[in-house]
Each structure stands twice: as structure tokens, then as C-alpha cells.
Amino acid sequence: MAVYRRGYQRYRGATTGPLARFLVLPRFAWARLLEQKIVVVILALSVFWPLACAGFIYVSNHADLWPGLSKDLTKFLAIDGGFFHVFMATQATVAVILSAFAGPNLIAPDLANNALPLYFSRPLSRSGYVLARMLVLVGLLSPITWVPGLLLFAMQTGLAGWDWFRANWMLGVAVFAGFVLWIVLVALVAMACSAYVRWRIVAGALVLGFFFILAGASELINNVLRVDWGYFFNPVKSIEQIWRAMLGVPLARGPEAMGSVIAVLAMAGLLLTVLYRKLRPVEVIR
């Protein structure tokens, strides 16, 4: 048969599975991020605080080796919600710094090189693209957040026994759920900044500014207007109130836990809207 008589025929051969296609973007992104020395350095430095907390847990469970401890010192050595709150607050700060260096390289190169039409011409939707890029930061931030948090919880359970676990199992759930919520918010901020600012340094500064500038702006609103609802614009304060409620720690000055949840959901919805408006395979300019 002549070549010009051969019509188009759909490919019917072997194809990769949906999961394998979905993991292509995170796999290459992780390899590219780990080539950056600053990312590796931050990951290495993030290990020291969990190791210090592990040493604190060991000392707390062997306090009987030092008789005559005062009640205040014994209370200080207790492993409770306050201990995990301090651990989470420190690692959350490290997660923001790490996302400021890793996040700007997620979406900006695809927009700069007009790669979105190539991605979306394949069986990959905008939702799948966003989830794949978010998975990059989830995989990068998990080893410094909820993974060491659950290891510390398991260490405390092994040293204190199952009676402590039965009385405090909600702390483990709070550590995992609290860190997952923080990672999702940080990932959305990093991706939104990467989508709108193509300069890496400016995008990283914008990630940090989202958290620190909004924190300062909320304090300014509260002090000038003498109100407390300004904290709704502070993502760090909102997340902290949620963590305190889950860990059983007294709430600080600011909105209640339910109000903080609504504020965080509103921020996440706004960031998703920003992403979906920017991630367009074809843009018509009139």
C-alpha cells in the first residue's frame, strides 16, 4: 500500500500506568533540587533540632537517675503537648526557609520555556500538574517535619510504655495532621510565588515575605484598631492556634481554633485560584 494511503491510526501498543506518568515530574524535580548545595545544607541542618529533642526525651524518661529534682524542673522535663508544640514551631520555620529555596524552581521554568502546552497535551490535567508539583515539596519537607515528629513520639512511647501511649495517642495524630496542614499551605505559597515571579531570588523572598510580612501587618492592624481579628491575616498565627487546640495546649491571644481553620482554608482557596488562573496552556491576549 502506498504511504499516502495510510490514514492516521491511534497507537494501541503498551503504555505506562497513570501512577508512573504522574511520578515523572516529582522524580526529576527531586533530582534537580538535590543538586543544589543550599538545599542539601538546609536538610542537613534540620536534623540537629530533632536530635536535641530526642536527647531531651531520653533525659526526661531517666530523671529518676538524678534524685532531688525540684517540682518545677520535673514539670519542665515532662513530654506533653507543650514539648511537641515547641518542636513543631521550630521545624515549621525550617520548612519555610527550605521552601523559599526549593519552591521557585517548580513552576517558573515551565512558564518561562512555554512548556505547559507540552504537559497538557498529554494525559495530564491542571489538577494533576498542581498535585505533582506539590508532591515535590511534600516529599522534600516531610523528612524534616512529621517524619521526625512521629519518630520522637515513637521514642517516647518506647521509653514511657503503653500506658503513656494510651493517654497521649492524640499527640501523635496532632503532630502528623498539623504538619501535613502546614506543608500543604507552604507548598501552595511556594507554587503561587513560582508561578507569578520568574526570578528565583525574588520568588524566594516573596515566599518568606508571605509569612513574615503578613505577620507584621496583622500585628499592625490589631494595635492600630485595637482588635484581634487582624490575626486572621496571619497564616503562622492561625496554624499555631490549630496546633495548640490539637495538642491540648492553652490557646494564645487571637482567634479560636475554628476561626483559624476557616482562615487557613480561605488562604488555601485563594492560592489555588491564583495558581489555576496562571496555569493556562494557551492564553488569548486581546
C-alpha positions as CSV (number, residue, x, y, z in Angstrom):
1,M,0.0,0.0,0.0
2,A,1.3,3.5,-0.8
3,V,2.4,5.7,2.0
4,Y,-0.1,8.4,1.2
5,R,-3.0,6.0,1.5
6,R,-2.1,5.1,5.1
7,G,-4.5,7.1,7.3
8,Y,-4.0,8.0,10.9
9,Q,-4.3,5.2,13.3
10,R,-4.3,5.5,17.1
11,Y,-1.4,4.0,18.9
12,R,-2.5,0.8,20.6
13,G,0.8,-0.5,22.0
14,A,1.9,-0.8,25.6
15,T,1.7,2.4,27.7
16,T,2.9,3.3,31.2
17,G,0.4,3.3,34.1
18,P,-1.2,6.5,35.4
19,L,0.9,6.5,38.6
20,A,4.1,6.1,36.6
21,R,3.2,9.1,34.4
22,F,2.2,11.1,37.5
23,L,5.5,10.5,39.2
24,V,7.6,11.6,36.3
25,L,7.5,15.3,37.3
26,P,8.4,14.7,41.0
27,R,11.2,12.3,40.2
28,F,13.1,14.6,38.0
29,A,12.3,17.6,40.2
30,W,13.7,15.9,43.3
31,A,16.9,15.0,41.5
32,R,17.3,18.6,40.4
33,L,16.7,20.0,43.8
34,L,19.2,17.7,45.5
35,E,21.8,19.0,43.2
36,Q,21.5,22.4,44.9
37,K,24.0,22.7,47.7
38,I,21.9,25.1,49.7
39,V,19.0,22.7,49.8
40,V,21.3,19.9,51.0
41,V,22.8,22.1,53.6
42,I,19.4,23.1,55.0
43,L,18.3,19.4,55.0
44,A,21.5,18.5,57.0
45,L,21.0,21.4,59.5
46,S,17.4,20.4,60.1
47,V,18.5,17.2,61.7
48,F,20.1,18.8,64.7
49,W,16.9,20.0,66.4
50,P,15.2,16.6,66.3
51,L,18.4,15.0,67.7
52,A,18.3,17.6,70.5
53,C,14.7,16.8,71.2
54,A,15.5,13.0,71.2
55,G,18.2,13.7,73.8
56,F,15.6,15.7,75.9
57,I,13.2,12.7,75.7
58,Y,15.9,10.4,76.9
59,V,16.8,12.7,79.9
60,S,13.1,13.1,80.7
61,N,12.5,9.4,80.9
62,H,15.6,8.8,83.1
63,A,15.0,11.7,85.5
64,D,15.0,9.1,88.4
65,L,18.7,8.9,88.0
66,W,19.0,12.4,89.5
67,P,17.1,12.3,92.8
68,G,16.1,15.5,94.5
69,L,14.9,17.3,91.4
70,S,12.5,20.2,92.1
71,K,8.9,20.1,91.0
72,D,9.5,22.9,88.5
73,L,12.3,21.0,86.9
74,T,10.3,17.8,86.8
75,K,7.4,19.7,85.1
76,F,9.9,21.2,82.6
77,L,11.1,17.7,81.7
78,A,7.5,16.4,81.0
79,I,6.9,15.2,77.5
80,D,3.4,16.6,76.7
81,G,1.7,18.8,74.2
82,G,3.9,21.8,75.0
83,F,7.1,19.8,74.1
84,F,5.7,18.8,70.7
85,H,4.4,22.4,70.1
86,V,8.0,23.8,70.5
87,F,9.3,21.1,68.3
88,M,6.7,21.8,65.6
89,A,7.2,25.5,65.7
90,T,11.0,25.2,65.2
91,Q,10.7,22.7,62.3
92,A,8.0,24.7,60.7
93,T,10.3,27.7,60.4
94,V,13.0,25.5,58.8
95,A,10.3,24.2,56.4
96,V,9.5,27.8,55.3
97,I,13.2,28.6,54.7
98,L,13.7,25.4,52.7
99,S,10.6,26.0,50.6
100,A,11.9,29.5,49.8
101,F,15.0,28.0,48.1
102,A,13.3,24.9,46.6
103,G,9.9,26.4,45.6
104,P,10.9,29.0,43.0
105,N,12.2,26.2,40.6
106,L,8.9,24.3,40.5
107,I,6.7,26.2,38.0
108,A,8.6,29.2,36.8
109,P,10.9,27.3,34.4
110,D,7.8,25.7,32.7
111,L,6.2,29.1,32.2
112,A,9.4,30.7,31.0
113,N,10.0,28.0,28.4
114,N,6.3,27.6,27.4
115,A,6.3,24.0,28.5
116,L,2.7,23.9,29.7
117,P,1.2,23.1,26.3
118,L,3.5,20.1,26.1
119,Y,2.4,18.9,29.6
120,F,-1.3,19.4,29.0
121,S,-1.2,17.8,25.5
122,R,-0.6,14.6,27.3
123,P,-2.9,12.8,29.8
124,L,-2.2,15.3,32.5
125,S,-4.7,17.9,33.8
126,R,-4.1,21.1,35.6
127,S,-5.1,19.4,38.8
128,G,-2.7,16.6,38.2
129,Y,0.1,19.1,37.3
130,V,-0.5,21.0,40.6
131,L,-0.6,17.8,42.6
132,A,2.6,16.6,41.0
133,R,4.4,19.9,41.8
134,M,3.0,19.9,45.3
135,L,4.3,16.3,45.8
136,V,7.8,17.6,45.2
137,L,7.6,19.8,48.3
138,V,5.7,17.2,50.3
139,G,8.5,14.8,49.7
140,L,11.1,17.4,50.5
141,L,9.5,18.8,53.7
142,S,8.2,15.5,55.2
143,P,11.6,14.3,56.3
144,I,12.1,17.4,58.4
145,T,8.5,17.7,59.8
146,W,6.1,14.9,60.5
147,V,8.6,12.0,60.0
148,P,11.0,13.1,62.8
149,G,7.9,14.1,64.8
150,L,6.4,10.6,64.7
151,L,9.9,9.1,65.4
152,L,10.1,11.3,68.6
153,F,6.6,10.2,69.5
154,A,7.5,6.5,69.0
155,M,10.7,7.0,71.1
156,Q,8.7,8.5,73.9
157,T,6.2,5.6,73.7
158,G,9.1,3.0,73.8
159,L,10.6,4.7,76.9
160,A,7.4,5.6,78.8
161,G,5.4,2.5,78.0
162,W,1.9,1.8,76.6
163,D,0.2,3.5,79.5
164,W,1.6,6.8,78.2
165,F,0.6,5.9,74.7
166,R,-3.0,5.2,75.6
167,A,-3.2,8.5,77.5
168,N,-1.4,10.6,74.8
169,W,-2.0,8.9,71.5
170,M,-3.7,12.1,70.2
171,L,-0.4,13.9,70.3
172,G,0.9,11.6,67.5
173,V,-2.2,12.3,65.5
174,A,-1.8,16.1,66.1
175,V,1.8,16.1,65.1
176,F,1.1,14.3,61.8
177,A,-2.1,16.2,60.9
178,G,-0.6,19.6,62.0
179,F,2.5,19.2,59.9
180,V,0.5,18.0,56.8
181,L,-1.7,21.1,57.1
182,W,1.4,23.3,57.3
183,I,3.2,21.5,54.4
184,V,0.1,22.0,52.1
185,L,-0.1,25.7,53.0
186,V,3.7,26.2,52.5
187,A,3.6,24.3,49.2
188,L,0.7,26.4,47.9
189,V,2.5,29.6,48.8
190,A,5.7,28.4,47.1
191,M,4.0,27.3,43.9
192,A,1.9,30.5,43.7
193,C,5.1,32.6,44.0
194,S,6.9,30.4,41.5
195,A,4.0,30.9,39.0
196,Y,3.9,34.7,39.2
197,V,7.6,35.6,39.7
198,R,10.1,34.0,37.3
199,W,13.2,35.4,39.1
200,R,14.4,32.8,41.6
201,I,15.7,35.3,44.2
202,V,12.6,37.4,44.1
203,A,10.3,34.4,44.3
204,G,12.1,33.1,47.3
205,A,11.9,36.4,49.0
206,L,8.2,36.5,48.3
207,V,7.7,33.1,50.0
208,L,9.4,34.4,53.1
209,G,7.5,37.7,52.8
210,F,4.1,36.0,52.7
211,F,4.6,34.7,56.2
212,F,6.6,37.4,57.9
213,I,5.1,40.5,56.2
214,L,1.6,39.2,56.9
215,A,2.5,38.5,60.5
216,G,3.7,42.1,60.9
217,A,0.7,43.5,59.0
218,S,-1.7,41.6,61.3
219,E,0.0,43.0,64.4
220,L,-0.2,46.5,63.0
221,I,-3.9,46.1,62.3
222,N,-4.5,44.8,65.9
223,N,-2.5,47.6,67.5
224,V,-3.9,50.4,65.5
225,L,-7.6,49.3,65.6
226,R,-7.3,47.6,69.0
227,V,-8.9,44.4,67.7
228,D,-8.0,40.8,67.5
229,W,-9.4,39.9,64.1
230,G,-6.2,41.0,62.4
231,Y,-4.7,37.6,63.3
232,F,-6.9,36.1,60.5
233,F,-4.4,37.6,58.0
234,N,-1.5,35.9,59.8
235,P,-1.1,32.3,58.5
236,V,1.5,31.5,61.2
237,K,-0.8,32.6,64.0
238,S,-3.8,30.7,62.5
239,I,-1.8,27.5,62.2
240,E,-0.4,27.9,65.7
241,Q,-3.8,28.2,67.1
242,I,-4.9,25.0,65.3
243,W,-1.8,23.2,66.6
244,R,-2.5,24.3,70.2
245,A,-6.0,23.1,70.0
246,M,-4.9,19.6,68.7
247,L,-2.1,19.3,71.2
248,G,-4.1,20.3,74.2
249,V,-2.0,23.5,74.8
250,P,-3.8,26.6,76.0
251,L,-4.7,28.9,73.1
252,A,-2.8,32.2,72.8
253,R,-4.3,35.6,72.2
254,G,-6.1,35.6,68.9
255,P,-8.9,33.7,67.1
256,E,-10.3,30.4,68.2
257,A,-9.4,27.2,66.6
258,M,-12.4,27.0,64.3
259,G,-11.9,30.6,63.1
260,S,-8.3,29.7,62.4
261,V,-9.4,26.7,60.3
262,I,-11.7,29.0,58.3
263,A,-8.8,31.5,57.8
264,V,-6.4,28.8,56.6
265,L,-9.0,27.3,54.2
266,A,-9.7,30.7,52.8
267,M,-5.9,31.3,52.2
268,A,-5.6,27.9,50.5
269,G,-8.6,28.6,48.3
270,L,-7.1,32.0,47.3
271,L,-3.7,30.5,46.5
272,L,-5.4,27.7,44.4
273,T,-7.3,30.3,42.5
274,V,-4.1,32.2,41.8
275,L,-2.5,29.0,40.5
276,Y,-5.3,28.0,38.2
277,R,-5.5,31.4,36.7
278,K,-1.8,31.3,35.9
279,L,-1.5,27.7,34.7
280,R,-3.1,28.0,31.2
281,P,-1.7,26.1,28.2
282,V,-3.0,28.8,25.9
283,E,-3.6,32.4,26.7
284,V,-5.5,34.7,24.4
285,I,-4.4,38.4,24.5
286,R,-6.9,40.9,23.2
